[in-house]
Amino acid sequence: MDPEREITVTCGSTEAMIAALMAVINPSDEVVVFEPFYENYGPDTILSGATPATSSCVRRTGASTGRALRRIQSAHQGHHHQHAQ
């Protein structure tokens, strides 16, 4: 391991999170953010050039996480289909 290239030191977890997002997210990516979530997830996703796609993990709607992911994926595919026309 090369500590000069493989370790990042931050002042806290919020700074570490934005650094990690900026390292792995490409502009125009979509990031699934499950509710409830830490308040910086959405803004950090946007600052990283991506779009947050929120989905609830709470079962109040009766939907499972798997169904929520399929709903987001379906909406995302419809969005791409509209742009392709």
N, C-alpha and C positions, 0 to 999 in steps of 0.2 A: 504494500500500500504506500502511495506517495502522498504524505500529508499536505504538501504544497499544492496538489491538484485535486485531491479527493475528499478534503474536509473543508466544510464551510462553517465558520463561527458567526453566530448572530447574537443580537442583544436580547432576543426572546423568540417565542414561538410564532408570533405574528410575522415578524421579519423573516423567519425561517420558512414559513408557509409561502409568502409571496416570492421568495427566492426560488423555492422548489417549483412553484407554478410557472414562473418565468423561464425556468430551465427546460421544462418539458412540454409546455403548451405552444402550439403554433397558431399564428393569427388565423382567425375564422374557425378554430376548433370549437366544439360545444362540450361543456363540462356539466355532468349530471351532479347536482347539489341536492342532497336529501334533506328535507325538513323534518324536524327542526335542525337548524344549522348555526354555526358560529357566524356572527354578523359580518365578518370580513370575507367570507367565502365568495359571495356574489361580487363585491367590488374588486377583490383581488383577481377574480377570473376575468373581469372586464379590463382591468389594468394590464393583464397579461395578453390581451388581444382576442380573448375568446368570449363566447356567449354562455351565460349560465342557463341551464335547463333544470328548473326545480321540480322536485317530486316529493310527496309526503311519504314518510315511513310509518306514520301513525295510522293505525287500522280503523280510524273513525269512519272512513268511507267504505271499509270492507275490502279494499283492494290490497293485494299482496305487493311486496316490493318487486317481484317478477312481473306482475301485471303492470305496475307503474313504469318499469323499464321498457316493456313492450309498447306502452302508450307513447312514451317519449320517442322511441325508435320509429314508430309508425308516423308520428307527427313530423319527425325529422326527414323521413323518406318522402313524405308528401311535400315538404318544403323544397327538397331537392328536385322533385318531379316538376313542380311549378316553375322552377328556374330553368329547367332543361327545355321547356316548351317555347 
